[in-house]
Amino acid sequence: MRRPASRAGLALLVALATAGAAAAQETAAPPSLLVPAAPGGALPAEPLVPDAAAPPATAPAAAPAPASPLLPTPMGAATLPDEAAAAGETPIAQAYGAFQRGYYLSAMRLAEPLANLGDPAAQTLLGEIYGRGLGVPRDETESARWYAIAAKSGMAEAQFRYALLLIDGRVVKNDDAAARDLMKSAADQGNPLAAFNYGQMLIQSAPTGGFAEALGYFRKAADGGVPDAEYALSQLYAYGKGMEKPDDAEARRWLSEAARAGHDTAQIELGIWLINGRGGAAVPAEGFRWLKGAAERGNPIAVNRVAHLYKDGVGVPADRSEAGKWIVLARRASNSDTVLDGWFRALPEAEQKAALEAANRFRAG
């Protein structure tokens, strides 16, 4: 299951060459299906699908952070907290066990005395309970208070969560410098989401020189299973940022990891790389499957590419009916192009009507 990045919404500022920046603006396929040449190089030999886009100048705001490994989402009732106590578990283990099983009030009752005695794990647990309103009314101020106390004790999870609050500036006063210090501390202790966010901070603070240090933090986050970090690594390797030269094979490996973890943009780029044979052997059928999945979820770039692939029979047998349907869908997504439009207009009227009807029956999801 994909683990989304934190809600910090920091920019992943990947400064690219002019050709890459131009590619980032692409939304519709160009008249030809050639991949743009790399700066100073020649066009590759007859690639089939254009690159989806270079990394954006700013990454979109990330999704809210899920429950961390320290505070996993409850999995349903299994044993009562009293049974855990009888089994000889420590009080903090009992509190976390109750939390995991969905006994939030029991978890709170067990954690509160420990938190008041200075246990940072219990303080972090209370921050989570209040912050998410689990068994009690949601109280972001009380949540922030407990996260702040635990963060001072060096608890990585609390440092990460409180850093997000400092960046957001809504519950507590914004303090980017303090947030950066806390995020680094949490990252250095092995928190994957903190590592990803701190990597972004490094690039944000030094857009032309922060890549080398950020690379190590992105790798920590990727090794910890953060799909956004896996995708970020793929882009650094693809464009040679923070290293001596680009490495398409390594970029493709990380694209594959991110795609398998559910990262939408990685799935589209991986599909294109597999069709073009970038970073390894061409596998058109597998590339088509990645693009088709993204298109069925409504991604406009993937919709355009799938229309071309059905039209040209690349990675899938040529199919005029399917091509026509996806061309109509590309138009509706404002990502058609002159090649597709001209091909569609040349279809017999009956086939155009059938394509419109098929597109009307399509439901993205």
DACOR-V154786 format. One line per field, one symbol per residue. psi: psi as a letter, one per 30 degrees, with the letter a starting at -180 (. if undefined). Layout:
psi: ???
This chain:
psi: kkjlllgehlkjijklleeeeeeffkelklelhkkkklkgllkljhlfklkellklekklkllkklklfeilkkglkdlleeeeeffglleeeeeeeeeeggieeeeeeeeeeeefggjeeeeeeeeeeeefhjflkkjeeeeeeeeeeeeffgjeeeeeeeeeeeeegeelkkjeeeeeeeeeeeeffgjeeeeeeeeeeeeefiffggeeeeeeeeeeeefggjeeeeeeeeeeeeghkglelljeeeeeeeeeeeeffgjeeeeeeeeeeeefgkgakkieeeeeeeeeeeeffgkeeeeeeeeeeeefhjfkkkjeeeeeefeeeeefghhaleeeeeeeffkleeeeeeeeeeeffkjk.
